[in-house]
Amino acid sequence: MNTPCASPIAETTLAAYWLCEMDSSDSQAIEEHLFACGHCSARLQRLANLGAGIRQAVEKGAAHAVLSAAFVRKLKDAGLRVREYPVQPGASVACTIEPEDDLVVSRLCAPLVDVQRLDLVFEHPAAGTRHRLEDLAFDRNADEIVVASNTPFVRSLGSTTLHMRLLAVQPDGERELGLYTFNHSPYTR
């Protein structure tokens, strides 16, 4: 059993170290602490295991992510090719993914200002699947949720229809904010 650390490394610092987002002098100080501290080393290992689990879920097509618009801008500024589909509640969009695309995002427009908790439901009627993401982080003033779809999953799709539903979850029940329909076609040149 690891002895508790007298001055544990903050979770955000461990994540920055693991993602190589630190300058070399800060990174060296963290490494020195990790070599001497079994407690913090074990916490870093748990973080790495979590990352591996997320990677596996993404590769299997079982994960989607809600991103901020600012993060999507950063990805585009870094050179990633991002295909975007803005959709209004009750509307549908024809969509695809091209070989050069790194990421596909859906911009689900919705009034969020009075929402306490937000859930997102993915439906693939042809496959008979339904997945619900609960208690999403969101900006009440943004009027949209940006959803990054699992790229390998989208590439594997043939011609099909997918749905996303945004649900406001209140103490007295749920209220649908919008149903968004995606008519997917595989890319052909």
Long-range contacts (C-beta under 8 A, 24 or more apart in sequence): 2-38, 2-39, 2-41, 2-42, 3-38, 3-39, 4-39, 5-37, 5-39, 5-40, 8-39, 8-40, 8-43, 9-33, 9-34, 9-40, 9-43, 11-43, 11-47, 14-40, 14-43, 14-44, 14-47, 15-47, 17-44, 18-44, 18-47, 18-48, 18-51, 58-150, 58-152, 59-152, 61-150, 61-152, 61-153, 61-156, 62-131, 62-150, 63-150, 64-120, 64-122, 64-133, 64-147, 64-148, 64-149, 64-150, 65-147, 65-148, 66-120, 66-133, 66-136, 66-137, 66-138, 66-145, 66-146, 66-147, 66-148, 67-105, 67-146, 67-147, 67-148, 68-139, 68-146, 69-142, 69-144, 69-146, 72-105, 72-146, 72-148, 75-102, 75-103, 85-182, 86-144, 87-180, 87-181, 87-182, 88-178, 89-166, 89-177, 89-178, 89-179, 89-180, 90-178, 90-179, 91-180, 91-181, 92-180, 92-181, 92-182, 92-183, 93-180, 93-181, 93-182, 93-183, 94-183, 94-185, 95-182, 95-183, 95-184, 95-185, 96-184, 96-185, 96-186, 96-187, 97-151, 97-154, 97-155, 97-187, 98-187, 99-187, 101-151, 102-151, 103-148, 103-151, 104-148, 104-149, 104-151, 104-154, 105-146, 105-147, 105-148, 105-149, 106-146, 106-147, 106-149, 106-164, 106-180, 106-182, 107-144, 107-145, 107-146, 108-144, 108-145, 108-146, 108-147, 108-164, 108-166, 108-178, 108-180, 109-143, 109-144, 109-178, 110-143, 110-144, 110-145, 110-166, 110-177, 110-178, 111-143, 111-177, 112-138, 112-139, 112-140, 112-141, 112-142, 112-143, 112-144, 112-145, 112-177, 113-140, 113-141, 114-140, 114-168, 115-140, 115-168, 115-177, 116-168, 116-169, 116-170, 116-171, 117-168, 117-169, 117-170, 118-145, 118-166, 118-167, 118-168, 118-169, 118-177, 119-166, 119-167, 119-169, 119-174, 120-145, 120-147, 120-164, 120-165, 120-166, 120-167, 121-163, 121-164, 121-165, 121-167, 122-162, 122-163, 122-164, 123-162, 123-163, 123-164, 123-165, 124-160, 124-162, 125-161, 125-163, 126-160, 126-161, 127-160, 134-169, 135-169, 154-184, 157-184, 157-186, 158-186, 159-184, 159-185, 159-186, 160-184
